[in-house]
Amino acid sequence: MSVAVRVIPCLDVDAGRVVKGVNFRDLRDVGDPAELGRRYGDEGADELTFLDISASHEQRATTREVVTRTAETVFIPVTVGGGVSSVDDVDRLLRAGADKTGVNTAAVARPAVIDEIAGRFGNQVLVLSLDARRETGHPSGFGVTTHGGRRPAGLDALAWAREAVERGAGEILLNSMDADGTTAGFDLEMIAAVRSVVDVPLIASGGAGEPEHFVAAVAAGADAVLAASVFHFGTVTIAAVKEALRAAGYPVR
């Protein structure tokens, strides 16, 4: 691997505040997204991911004011997801300060939206946010969920990842819904399985609890590693993750 591994804090935002729970439930208030974003930029984060976790569930657009305020405080790329369902949504978020946008629920409902967004803005701005969990009945053993993990989509995760990339997704944010918030480690089998069917950058998310977990995720095939609670609560620092990756022989910025 010659490209530096990216370390990405995730801001799960609900009603304008950063929150964190387990499997997107029992949410606790963590703080202001702009303040946290600034802190992570100062601490060496390579990118920042901003997910409005209730936007799709509540059928509303991502809160642009919060996005703008956050983007103004950081000098690293910002990806914004949650409630993105059209070319117009992406246009508004890019104008608000986002560098990339994530799509999930809307793309499952109407896959052509991936083609439309990539066709208008290029695949470099389009991240497929893939919330997957272990489910029987799928060839891969992994199924897709939508609406913040609340609903099974009836899709095989690997087949959907492959289709999304063919349609124009330039990156995949793979979140294990089983591991999310547990701090028990990433789902390495899921990471390796998705890596085997796509050639775009793959961001691993869900389950980080210690620096070695991030190293294992990269070894399984991730190009970038994302976490929320361990960074928010100071359990693990960005510097510690980068040091662990460096010690394992992976390039970091």
C-alpha positions, 0 to 999 in steps of 0.5 A: 500500500503506497497511498497513506491510510486516512484516519477519519473521525465521524460526527453523527449529528442529530438535531444539530448536535453530535451524538453517539449510541450503540447501533444508533440507539440510546443516543448521548449528546457529545457536543457541537459539530463545529467545535469537535470538527475544529478539534479533530482537524488540530489533532491530525484527522485526515478527513471528517465525516458528518452524518445526519443520522435521523434525516432519512428516517424523518424524511428531511434534508440534512441541516445545511446551516450546521454543515456550513458552520462545521465546514468553516471551522475545518481545513480538511475534506468533509463528507456529508451524508444523511437525507441526500436523495437528489442532484439538487441535495448534493449541489446544496451541500457542496455549496454549503462547504461539503467536499463529498456527499454520502448516499445510502437510503435514497440510493437503495430506493432509486439506484439511478440517483447514483448515476445522476450524481456521478454524472453531474459532479463526478464520482470523486464527490460520491460516497456510498454509505453502506450500512450492512449487517450479518443476515441469512438468506443472502449469498454473501451472508451480509445484508443492506440496511437503510434509515440509519440501520432501522430497516432491512433492504432485502439486498445482498451487501456485496452485490449492492456494493458492486452495482453502486461502483458500476453506477459511479460511486467513487468510494464506499463507507462500510459500516457494520451495524452489528459492531457499531458503537460496541468497541469490540473491533471492526467486522474484518470478514465483512471488510475483506468480502467487500474489498474482494468485489470493488476497487474503489477506496474502502472506508471501514466503520463500526466497532473500533475500540483500540488502536490495533483494531484500526490496523486489523481493518487496514490489513483486511482491506480498508484504505481508510478507517473511521470511528466516532465514540472512541475519539469523542470520549478520548478512549483512543486518539488520532495520534495513537491510531496513526502511530499503530498504523505506522508501526505496522508498516502502513503509510500515514500522513 
